[in-house]
């Protein structure tokens, strides 16, 4: 996801700087990789700095969206509503064919899963996790819906789908000479999401390592800065590798497919734990009907895209997951720990001044 957001940042930022809807792909990738490295450094240096940067980007994102929404409302008042009439003409209600649309749509709301990864760092998670997810998703759905309506006051469906920089196309029609500022603001929006994703997703690696699913080094935090430095470094490296594919849409489909495989497995594991570990302490409890519903959603989002639009990318994703099972069997189930890995762990702990992280989510 960080790679997608960084490539989006590069596309929009360069579009604004160069005043071109299609900047050079190589330049986009160089900028995206550079930005991932910078964000990794910021997240590794300070949690506070990363959070403050997030706040700045969130404000920028909100201002940008409000500008687009207000501009759209003005155009509706001026009578530019032809693209809003019969807006579902030419679309499909085939449940198999709309599954890929769900990938793109749900990817935009991906923050619902990210919040779970920072439960340990939330104050009063029993209250604030649910509150954050409900309020954030509700507000984002409303804002994104109004933004898309605004886009349709300028473009029809074909024009919107063919545009690489939708906001810039909209801005050329609505903002005129100040259009170049809009793609730059949109790029900052993507950058803010990338910052938040590095912050949240690196915690997955840390917790996974704590339970033995990754080398122990990734469960460590830096003593002075209290950041999960090894996990952030791993997240940064993986994100840079994901910048190699050239098609963002295919990358979204690939990431979404893998994500929903693991979401589905997580939901199944959650419902199993409801029965096998009924007495275990749970800071946050999820009703069983909600879990069952999400399992069904996961099954649909895994199977439907493969049937409706077969793609070699899904097979590659599945192979990567299956290869992961080999590592799980050797290093987790059989608990094989090569001496070289132990030496590397010790060296890295001493070199980066790391210590094991602890858990506290009962507050």
DORO-137812 format. One record per residue: x, y, z of N, C-alpha, C, CB in turn. Coordinates in steps of 0.1 Angstrom, whole numbers, plus 2048, in hexadecimal, padded with zeros to 3 digits. Glycine has a CB too. Layout:
BEGIN
XYZXYZXYZXYZ
...
# end
This chain:
BEGIN
8087F480080080080080980D8007F780080C
81480C80781D81880882281B7FA828816811
8258107F282A8127E48208197DC82E8047DE
8138147DD80881A7D58078297D87FB8137D7
80782C7E580583A7E98118437E580383B7F8
81D83D7E68288457E28298477D383583E7E6
82583D7CB82483F7BC8198497B98218317B5
80E8497C08048537BE8098617C27F78507C7
8108627CD81686F7D081F8747C581F86D7DD
82886B7C083186F7B582A8737A983A8637B2
81F86C7A581887079981287E79A80D865796
80B8807A680488D7A780E8987AA7FA88C7B3
8188967B28228A17B58298A57A882C89C7BF
82D89C7A083489F79482A8A578983B89378D
81E8A178A8148A77818128B67848068A0782
8128B97918118C779581D8CF79280E8C87A3
8298C97948368D07928388D27838418C9798
8368C877B8398C876D82D8CD76483D8BA768
8218CE76B8158D27648128C97588168E175E
8138BC75C8118B17528098A675881F8AC74C
7FE8A17517F68967577FD8897577E9895750
80888775080F87B74F81E87D75080C873742
82387F75C83288175E83987375B83588576C
84687475984E86875684D85E76185D86B753
84B85175D84984676785684476F846839760
86284576986E84377187084D77B87A843767
86C85A77886D86578286386378D86B87277B
85785E78A84D85B79485385079E84085678E
85984679985E83B7A186A8407AA86382F799
8738487A487E84D7AC8798567B78888567A3
86F85E7B58698677BF86285E7CA8608717B9
85B8547C585384B7CE85D8447D884B8417C7
86883E7D28728377DA8788417E487C8307D1
87C84D7E08828567E887985A7F48868637E0
86C85C7F18628607FB8618558058558637F5
86084880185F83D80A86B83D81485E82F802
87783F80E88383F81788284A82188F84180F
87D85681D87C86282687285F83187986E81F
86685982D85C85683786084C84184F852830
86884283C86D83784487683D84F87582D83C
87F84784B88884D85488085585F89285784D
87685D85B86E86486486785B86E86486D85D
86185186985A84787286484087C85283D86A
87083E87787A83887F88084188A885832877
88184E88788785789087D85B89B88A864888
87085D8998688628A385985E8A08698718A5
8528598AA8448568A983C8638A983F84D8B5
84186D8B183B87A8B283C8818A58418828BD
84888189F84A88889284188288785888788D
84087488783786E87D82987287F83985E87E
82487288B81687688E81388488A81387489D
81D88D88D81B89B88A81B89D87B8268A4890
82389687482389686581689186082F88E860
8118878668048828627F988C86480187686B
7F989486F7EF89E8717F08A98667F18A487F
7FC8AD8637FE8B78587F88B284B80D8BA857
7FB8A68487F68A083B7E789E83B7FD893838
7E289A8477D38988487CC8A68467D0893856
7D18B084C7CB8BE8497CC8C183B7D38C8852
7D88BF8347D98C28267CF8BA81E7E88BE822
7CE8AD8217C48A481A7B68A981C7C5896820
7B28AD8287A58B282A7A28BE8237A28B4839
7AC8C88237AA8D481C7A88D280D7B68DE81E
7B18C98077B08C57F97A28C07F57BB8BB7F5
79D8B67FD7908B07FB7858BB7FC78E8A5804
7868C380677C8CE80777B8D77FB77E8D5814
7878DB7F67888E37EA7818DD7DE7978E67E6
7848D07DC77D8C87D176E8C77D47838BA7D0
76A8C47E075C8C37E37548D17E17598BE7F1
75A8DB7E67548E97E47538EC7D675C8F37EC
75E8EA7CE75E8ED7C07538E57B976C8E97BA
7518D87BD7478D07B77398D57BA7488C27BC
7378D97C67298DF7CA7268EB7C27298E27D9
7318F47C072F9007B872B8FC7AA73C9087B8
7328F37A472E8EF7967208E87957398E5791
71C8E17A070F8DC7A07058E77A070C8D27AC
7088F17A86FF8FD7A86FF90479B7049067B3
70990379370A90A78670490177B71890D782
6FF8F577F6F88EC7757008E276F6F28F576B
70C8E07737158D576D7118C77737248D876F
7068C276F7018B67756FF8AB76B6F58B877D
7038AD75E7008A37547068967567048A9746
71289675C71988975E71488276B72888C760
70C88977370688277E6F987C77B70488D789
6F387F76F6E687976B6E986B7656DF882761
6E28617696E38547646F284F7666DF853755
6F885277270685077470A84177470B856780
6FF83877670282A7777008237696FA823781
6FD82B75F6FC82575270981F74D6F782F747
70881374771480C74271C80574D71D81673C
71780575971E7FD7647177EF76571D805771
71C7E876E7177DA7707137D777E7227D076B
70A7CE7807077CA78E70A7BB7906F87CC790
7137B67877187A87887217A879471F7A477B
71E7A079E72679F7AA73579B7A87207967B4
73779379E74578F79B74D79A795745783792
7477A278C74E7AC7857517B878D7467B0778
7487BB79774B7C779F7557C57AB73D7CC7A5
75A7B87AC7637B57B67707BE7B67667A77B6
7757C07A97817C87A877F7D67AC7867C7799
7727DB7A976F7E87AE76F7E97BD7617ED7A9
76B7DF7C476C7DE7D277B7DF7D77667D17D8
7847D97CF7927DA7D37977E97D379B7D27C9
7947F07C87987FE7C87908067D27958047BA
7848037D477C80B7DE7808097EC76D8087DC
7827FC7F07867F97FD7947FD8007847EA800
79C7FD7F67AA8017F87AA8107FD7B28007EB
7A18187F87A18267FC79D82780A79782D7F3
79681D81079281E81E79A81482778381A81F
7A78128227AF8088297B380B8377BB806821
7B181783B7B481B8497AD8138547B282A84B
7A180D85079A80585A7A27FA86078D800854
7AB7F48587B37E985D7C07EE8647B77E0852
7C57FA8607D17FF8657D08038747D680B85D
7C58088787C380C8867C68008907B5812888
7C27F488C7C37E98947D27E68987BD7DC88E
7DB7EA88F7E97E78917F07F089B7F07E8884
7E97FB89F7EF8048A97E78048B67F08128A3
7E07F98B87D87F88C57E07FA8D17D17EA8C5
7ED7F58D17F57F68DD7F88058E08027EF8DB
7F880E8D67FC81B8D77F08258D98058208CC
7E481F8D97D88278DB7D58298EA7CC8218D4
7D08358EE7CB8378FB7BD8328FC7CC8468FF
7BA82A9067AD8249077A881E8FA7A382F90C
7AE8138F67AA80D8E979C8088E97B48028E5
7978048F47897FE8F577F8098EF7857FB903
7828158F27798208ED77E8268E077882B8F8
78B8298DF7908318D479282A8C779D8378D8
79481C8C87958158BB7888158B379A8068BE
77D8118BA7708108B476D81E8AF76680B8BD
76F8288B876B8368B477283B8A876D83F8C1
77F8388A878883D89D78383789079683989F
78182A89077D82388376F82887E77C814886
76682988775882D88375883B87E74E82B88F
75E84488675E85388276685587676385B88E
77284E87577B85186977484B85D78884A86C
76F83F85D76983985175D84184C76582B854
75584585674984D85274C85A84B74085085F
75686185175986E84B76086C83E763876855
76986283D77086083076785C82577B855832
75D85382875384F81E74B85B819749845824
74786482274087081E74887981573A87782A
75587B81A75E88481276187F80576A88781A
76487280476886C7F775C86B7ED76D85D7F9
7508697F37448697EA7428777E47388647F2
7438817EC74188F7E774C8927DE7408987F3
75888D7E07638907D776088A7C977088B7DC
75C87E7C97598777BC74D87E7B57558697BE
7438837BC73888A7B673E8977B072D88E7C0
74789E7B774E8AA7B17558A77A47578B07BC
75C89C7A476389879875A89678C76B88B79A
74E89178F74488E78473E89B77F73A885789
7408A678673B8B37807448B877573A8BE78C
7508B27747598B676A75B8AB75F7678B9770
75C89E76475F89375B75488975A76C88C75F
75288274F74A87774E75186A752743875740
74B85F75275185275775E84F74F748847757
75D85074276884D73977485673C76484D72B
77286373D77C86C74078386A74D77787A73F
77B86775778086576578985876577586376F
78584E75E78C84175E799842756784836758
79984B74C7A584C7437AF8567497A1850735
7AC85E7537B58687587BE8627627AD87375E
7CB8647617D586076A7D58687777E385F764
7D28757757D187F7807C38857807DD889780
7BA87F7877AC8837867AB89178C7A387A78E
7B18947977B08A179E7B58AC7957B88A17AB
7C08A978E7C58B47857BC8B77797D38AF77F
7B68AC7747AC8AE7697A08B676E7A78A0764
79C8B377B7918BB7817958C978378C8B478E
7A18CB7887A68D978B7A88E177F7B48D8792
7AB8DC7747AD8E376779F8EA7637B28DB75C
7948E37667878E87627828F276D77E8DC760
7858F077A77F8F778478890278A77B8EE790
79590078C79E9097927A59127897A790279B
7A690E77C7AD9167727BC9177757A7924772
7C19247767D09267777D69207847D2935777
7CE91E78E7D591879B7D490979B7CE91E7A7
7D19037907CF8F478F7DC8ED7947CC8F0781
7E88F27927F48EB7957F58E97A48008F3790
7EF8F17AC7EF8EF7BB7E78E27BF7EA8FB7C2
7DD8DF7B87D48D47BC7DB8C67BC7C88D37B3
7E28C27B17E98B57B17F38B47BC7EF8B27A4
7FA8C07BF8048C07CA7FD8BD7D780C8CD7CA
7F28C37D97EA8C17E67E58B27E77DE8CA7E7
7E18AD7DB7DD89F7DB7E88967DE7D689C7CD
7F48997D88008917DB8038917EA80C8977D3
80189C7F180489C7FF7FA8938078038AB804
7EE8938017E488A8077E987B8067D688B800
7EE8777FA7F38697F97FF8678027F78677EA
80787280381387180C80F86F81A81C87D80A
80587681F80087482D7FB86682F7F587D82F
7F48608257EF8528277FB8488277E684E81B
80684B81F81184381F81884382D81B847814
81984F83381F85184081884884A82085F844
80A84A84A8028428548038338527F4846852
80582F84580682084281381B84780481E833
81E82284582A81D84B82A81C85A836827846
82482786082282786F81A81B87481B834873
80F81886D80680D87280C7FF86E7F880F86C
80F7FE8618137F085C8207EB8628147F184D
8297F48668357EF86C8327E887983F7FB86E
8277EC8808237E688C81F7D788A8187ED893
81A7D487E8177C687C8237BD87C8107C586E
82E7C287683A7BB87683F7B98858457C286E
83E7C488C8437C389A83C7B98A28427D18A1
82E7B98A18267AF8A98287A18A48177B38A9
8297A089782C79289183978C89682C793882
84379589785079089B85078D8AA85B79B899
8487948B28467928C08417848C383D79C8C7
83877F8BA8337728BC83A7678B48247728B7
84676B8AE84E7618A884C75F89984D7548AE
84476789284176588484C76C87B83376A881
85477488185F77B87A86B77A88385B789876
87777C87E88277D88788078789288F78187F
88678389E88478B8AA88879A8A988B7858B6
89179C8A08967AA89F88B7B489B8A17AB894
8817AF8948757B789086C7BA89B86E7B1884
86D7B48A78657B78B286B7C18BB8627AA8BA
8777C68B787E7D08BF87A7DE8BC88D7CE8BD
87C7E78C687B7F58C48887FC8C786F7FB8CC
88A8088C28968108C58958168D389981B8BA
89F8148DB89E8178EA89B8268EC8AB8138F1
8A282F8E58A183D8E78948428E08AD8458E2
89283E8D48878448CD87983C8CE88B8458BE
87A8308D386E8288D68668268C986582F8E0
86D8248BE8668218B186A8138AD86A82B8A6
86180B8A68657FE8A186E7FF8958587F689E
87A80389788380688C8857FB88289080A892
8887EE88788A7E387D87D7E187488D7D6885
8727E187B8657DF8738637EA8698597DE87D
8667F786D86580286386E80085886780F86B
87A7FC85B8847FA85087F7EF8468927F6856
87A7E484C8757D98438697DE83B8707CD84C
8607E58418557EB83A8597F482E84B7F3843
8637FC83186980582786F7FE81B87380E82D
8767F381E87D7EB8148727E480B8867E181A
8687DE81185E7D780A8567E18018547D0813
8537ED80684C7F77FF8547FC7F2849803807
8617FD7F48698017E98697F77DE8788047ED
8697EA7E28697DF7D885C7DF7D086B7D17DF
8517E27D78447E27D18427EE7C78397E37DB
84B7F77C784B8027BE84F7FE7B085480E7C2
8547F27AE8597ED7A184E7EB7978617E07A3
8427E579B8377E47918337F178B82B7DD797
82F7F177E82C7FE77881E8027788317FE769
8157F977B8067FC77B8017FC7897FF7F1773
7FC80878D7F780A79B7EA80279D7F581979D
7E28027927D57FA7947D87EB7967CC7FC787
7E17E678F7E57D87917EB7D679F7EE7D3786
7F37DF7A37F97DE7B17EE7DF7BC8037EA7B3
7E47E77BA7D97E87C37D27DB7C47CF7F37BF
7CF7D57B87C87C87B87D07BD7BE7C57C37A9
7DD7BD7BC7E77B37C27E77B47D17F57B57BC
7E97C17D67E97C37E47DC7C07EB7ED7D27E7
7D17C47E47C47C17EA7C17B27EB7B97C87E2
7C47AB7E17C279C7E17C97967EC7C77967D3
7D67997EE7DE7937F97D87988067ED7977F8
7D57A58077D07AA8147C37A38187CD7B9812
7BA7A080F7AD79A8127AF78B8157A379C807
7B97858107BD7778147C07778237C877180B
7C87808277CC7808357C278683E7D9789836
7BA7908397AE7948417A57898447A77A0839
7A278183979977683B79E76C84579776F82E
7AB7688447B175F84E7B176585C7C075C84A
7B377285D7B277986A7A47788707B6787869
79A77A86878C77986D78976A87178277D862
78E76186978B75386D79275087A791749862
79F75487C7A675288879F7598947B5758887
79976589279276C89C7877648A178E77A897
77F75F89877375789C77774A8A376A754890
78274489F7877388A578B73B8B479373289E
7927468B679774A8C378B74D8CC7A07568C2
7807518C77747548CF7707478D67687588C6
77273B8D076E72F8D777A7288DE7687268CC
7867288D77917218DD7987288E979B71E8D2
7967368E979C73E8F47917478F97A87468EF
7867418FD77B74990177D75190E76F740904
78774D91678975492379575E92278D74A92E
79B75F9167A67689157A17779167AD766907
7AA77F91B7A778D91C7A679490F7B1795926
79C79C90C79B7A38FF7987B290279079D8F6
7A17BA8FE79F7C89007947CD8F77AC7D08FD
7927C78EC7887CA8E27817BE8DD78E7D28D6
7747BE8DE76C7B28DA7647B58CE7637AD8E6
7647AB8C575C7AD8B87517A38B87667AB8AC
7457A78B573979D8B473C7928AA72C7A58B2
7387868AC73977B8A373277E89673476E8A9
72678389572078688872878F87F71278C88A
72F7998857377A287E74379A87773D7AD887
74979187F75478987A75078086F75A780886
74477987173F77086673D77885973276986B
73778485A73478D84F74179084872D79A853
74C79384F75979784976078B84376279D854
75D77F84876377384275D77183476076784B
74F77383374877282674D77C81D739773829
74F7898217547938197627908147557A1821
76B78A81C77878681877877C80E780781825
77077180F76E76780676A76C7F876475C80A
7617757F875C77B7EC7677837E57507857EE
76F78B7ED7797947E778678C7E377D79F7F1
7877807E77927777E378E7707D679676D7EE
78276A7D677E7617CB7797697BF7747577D0
7707737C176977A7B67737807AC7607847BC
77D7877B078678D7A678E78379E7917967AD
7917787A479976D79D79076879279D7627A6
78376679577976078B77676B78076C75C792
77477778476F78177A77B78777276878D781
78778777779278D77079F78677379379C773
7A077976E7AD7727717B977976E7AC764769
7C37797777CF7817757DB77977B7CE78F77B
7E67797747F27717797F67777877FD77276F
7F37847897F778A7967F17837A27F2798796
7E477E7A17DE7767AC7E67697AF7CF7737A8
7EA7637A47F17567A57FF7597AC7F474F798
8067647A88127687AE81076B7BD8197747A7
8057727C08037757CE8007697D67F677E7CF
7F975F7D17F67537D880374B7DA7EC74A7D0
80C74A7D08197437D18217497DC8207447C4
8217577DD82975E7E782475A7F582876D7E5
8167597F6810755803814747807801756803
81473E7FD8177307FF82672E8028137277F3
82E7367FC83D7357FF83F73980E84573E7F6
83674381283774782083473C82A82D753823
82C73282682972782E83571E83181E71F828
83E71E82784B71682885371C83385371681B
85472983385C73083D85572F84B85D73F83A
84872F84B84072D85884371F85D83172E855
84371585584670785A85470685F8436FD84E
85D70B85886B70A85D86F71286987570E851
86B71F86987072887386672A87E87473586D
85972887C84F72A88784B71D88D843732882
84671488484170788984C6FE88E83970087E
8576FD8868626F488B86C6FC8938696EF87E
86A70989487371289D88271089987070E8AB
88570F88D89370F88989971D88989470987A
8A371F8908AA72C8928B872B88E8A87318A1
8BC72E8828CA72E87E8D37378878CB73286F
8DF7328898E873A8918EB74788B8F5732894
8EC74787E8EF7548778E475E87A8EF751867
8D775A87A8CC76387D8CE76988B8BF75D87B
8D27608958D37658A28DE76F8A38D77598AC
8E976D89C8F477789C8F0784895900771894
8E878388A8E478F8848DA79788D8DC78C877
8D27908948C979689E8D079E8A98BF78C8A4
8DA7978AE8E379D8B98EA7A98B38ED7938BF
8F07A88A88F87B38A28EF7BF89F8FE7AF894
8E37BD8998DA7C88968D47CE8A38CE7C388E
8D27C68AE8CD7CC8BA8D77D58C08CA7C18C4
8E47D18C08EE7D98C58F17E68BC8FB7D18C7
8F17E48AF8F47EE8A68EA7FA8A78F57E9898
8DD7F68A78D28008A78CD8038B58C77FB89F
8D37FD8BF8CF7FF8CD8C17FC8CF8D280E8D1
8BD7F08CD8AF7EB8CE8AC7E48DA8AC7E38C1
89F7E38DE89B7DB8E988D7D58E58997E38F6
8897CA8EC87D7C38E98717CC8ED87C7B58EF
8667CC8E585B7D48E88527CC8F18537D88DB
8497D38F98407CD9028317D18FE8427D1910
8287C990381A7CB9008127D190B8137BE8FB
8097DB9088007E19127F47E790B8087EB91B
7EA7DF90A7DE7E59037D17E490C7DB7DD8F6
7D47E39197C87E29237C37EF9277CD7DA92F
7CA7FA9247C68079297B980C9227D1812927
# end
